[in-house]
Amino acid sequence: MEDTRGQMRDLIGKLFRDAGYEVPELLDYIDKLEEDNAALAENARKWRLEAARRSGPGTGMNSRLRDALRE
């Protein structure tokens, strides 16, 4: 991932050089978006784990179905 990030930064730098100007705020913004994306991905992972822990086996079944399966 870091390698891809470096490659993208190099490509953006080349675009800046080719255009004859730079916009450092754009790189800062991209960095912030990457940090936010990583944080969201981590939160989603934690939420999935919490949801998996909370839902024990059979919690989604209604009681009649559980009774029928027991017999």
C-alpha positions as CSV (number, residue, x, y, z in Angstrom):
1,M,0.0,0.0,0.0
2,E,2.8,2.4,0.9
3,D,4.5,1.7,-2.4
4,T,1.3,2.5,-4.3
5,R,0.9,5.7,-2.3
6,G,4.5,6.7,-3.2
7,Q,3.9,6.0,-6.8
8,M,0.7,8.1,-6.8
9,R,2.5,11.0,-5.1
10,D,5.3,10.7,-7.8
11,L,2.6,10.8,-10.6
12,I,0.9,13.8,-9.1
13,G,4.3,15.5,-8.8
14,K,4.9,14.8,-12.5
15,L,1.5,16.2,-13.4
16,F,2.4,19.4,-11.4
17,R,5.8,19.7,-13.1
18,D,4.2,19.2,-16.5
19,A,1.5,21.8,-15.8
20,G,4.1,24.2,-14.6
21,Y,2.7,24.8,-11.1
22,E,2.1,23.0,-7.8
23,V,-0.8,22.7,-5.4
24,P,0.7,21.4,-2.1
25,E,-2.8,21.7,-0.5
26,L,-3.9,18.9,-2.8
27,L,-1.3,16.5,-1.5
28,D,-2.2,17.5,2.1
29,Y,-5.9,16.9,1.3
30,I,-5.1,13.5,-0.2
31,D,-3.0,12.5,2.9
32,K,-6.0,13.5,5.1
33,L,-8.4,11.4,3.0
34,E,-6.0,8.4,3.3
35,E,-5.9,8.8,7.1
36,D,-9.7,9.1,7.3
37,N,-10.1,6.1,5.1
38,A,-7.8,4.0,7.2
39,A,-9.6,5.0,10.4
40,L,-13.0,4.2,8.8
41,A,-11.7,0.8,7.7
42,E,-10.4,0.1,11.2
43,N,-13.8,1.1,12.7
44,A,-15.7,-1.1,10.3
45,R,-13.5,-4.0,11.2
46,K,-14.1,-3.4,14.9
47,W,-17.9,-3.1,14.4
48,R,-18.0,-6.3,12.4
49,L,-16.1,-8.1,15.1
50,E,-18.5,-6.7,17.8
51,A,-21.5,-7.7,15.8
52,A,-20.2,-11.2,15.3
53,R,-19.6,-11.5,19.0
54,R,-23.0,-10.2,20.0
55,S,-24.9,-12.5,17.7
56,G,-24.6,-15.9,19.2
57,P,-25.7,-19.0,17.4
58,G,-29.4,-19.2,16.9
59,T,-30.2,-15.6,17.9
60,G,-31.8,-14.9,14.6
61,M,-34.2,-17.8,14.8
62,N,-37.7,-17.5,16.3
63,S,-38.5,-19.7,19.3
64,R,-40.8,-22.1,17.3
65,L,-38.1,-22.9,14.9
66,R,-35.6,-23.5,17.7
67,D,-38.2,-25.8,19.4
68,A,-38.7,-27.7,16.1
69,L,-35.0,-28.2,15.6
70,R,-34.6,-29.5,19.2
71,E,-37.1,-32.3,18.6
